[in-house]
Amino acid sequence: MKKRTLIWIGIASIAFLTADTSFGVTIPAGTPLVVRTLHGIASIDAPGTRFPAELAKDVVVNGKVVLPLGTKVSGQVATSKRTHTSSQRLSVNITDVQVGGRSLPIKTAGAIGLEQSTHKTRRGVSVSTYSYQVPSGRRIEFRLAQPLNL
């Protein structure tokens, strides 16, 4: 009987230690999310095109890490320069985050600093191109538009 009790206590202890303790936490709106793209994003990608990314920085609430570095997220192109006559810029948002084996929908307020960098000729003249690529591995900052309940 004692052996069985000890086994159950051991199993419960392991389950407690491995449980994701971030559940029950709310990440407030306005919290920055810094992600790293896992694939390139082109300025001519169609709106709705999805892309994978991961957190490049821990998300901390009240001094506690609630979403660790490397957490998988997915994003989506909101607007793009799909045609030569389009005046829209490339804008993307994060749409969901993987937490505890499940996908949670999130809303962000658009990427910060995703604009095209101008290219310069050998003579130093700035040139803007119609299409450009946000490379894989690029760090992009977003802000939560709505609170996220974990």
N, C-alpha and C positions, 0 to 999 in steps of 0.2 A: 504494500500500500504506500509506504513512504517513497519507494522508488518511482511509482507511477506519479505521485504528487510532484516530486522533484523534476520529472520529465516535463510535466505540464507547466511548471513554473519556468523551466528553461525555454520551452517553446514560446510561452507568452512573453518572456524577456526578449528573445530574439525578434519576435514580431513587433514588439514595442520599439526596439532600437532601430529596426529597418523601416518602420512606417514613415511615410512622408509627413512631417510635422507642419508643413506649410498650409495644410487644409484648414479652413476656418479663418483665414486671413483675408483682408481686403486691401488691395493695392490701390491707393487713391488716384483719381484723375489727375493728370499733369505729371505723373511720375515718368521720368525719362527711361526709355528702353534703348540701349545701344546694341545693335545687332551687327553681325558679320555675314555678308552674302555668301552663299555656297555655290551659286551660279551667277553668271553675268546677266545684267538687265539692259536691254537696248531701248533707246529713246523711241524707237519705232515699233516696239512690242504693242500688240493690241491691248486696249483696256480689258481687264479681266485675266490677263496672263498671270499665272501664279509663279512664285519663286520660293525656294527654300533658303532659310537663314538660321542662325543660332545666336543666342545672346553672347555678346562680346564682353559683358560686364555683369556682375551680380546685381540683382534687384533687391534692395534692402528696405524693409519696413520696420520702423521702431528698433533699429539696431540688429535686426534678424534677417538673414538671407532667406528670402521666400522663393526666388527663382535664381538658381545658380548659373554661373558662367557655363555656356555650352548647351543650355536648354534649347530644344528645337522649336522654331517658330516658322510660320508660313506667311508669305506676303502676296500682294496682288497689285498689278499696275492699275492705277485709278485713271490717269490721263496720260496721253503720249502724243508725239508728233507723228502720228500714223501716216499722214500725207504731207506732201511738200507745202500745201497751202495752209496747213494747220498752224494756228498760233499758240496752241497749248504746249505747256512744258511737260516733261516727264514727272509724274508724281506717283508715289507708291505708298501703300499702307500695310501694316501687319494685320492679318485677319484672324490668326489663331495661334495658340501656344500649347505645347505638349506638357501636361502636368500629370504625374502619377499614372501614365499609360493612357490618358484620355486627352482629347483635343478640346480646348476651351476657346470659344470665340472671343475676340477682343476688338476694340475699336481704337484706332490711333488717329492723331491729328495730322497725318502726313509726315513725310521725311523732312528732316532739317538738313540743308546743305547738299541737296542732290543735284543742283544745277550743273550744267555742262561747264567744264573749265575750257576757256578759250585756248586755242593753239596759236603759236607764233611761228611765222616764217623765219628763214635764216636772217632776214633783215629786221626782225623784231616787230613785224606787222601782225596785229591780232586778227585771227580768222575764226569765224564761227562756222561750224559744220552743221549740215542738216541732221545727220544722225550721229549718235555717239553711244558708247558702251560704258555702263557702270560695271567695273570688273568684279569677278569673283574675289572674295576676300575683303571687299570694301566695307569699312565701318560706317554705319548710318545710324543717326539718332532719331528716335521717334518719341512722342509723348502720348500717354494714354488719354483718350478723349472722354472715356467713361471709367468709373472704378471697375476693377477686376476682382471678383470674389473667387478665391481658391477653395 
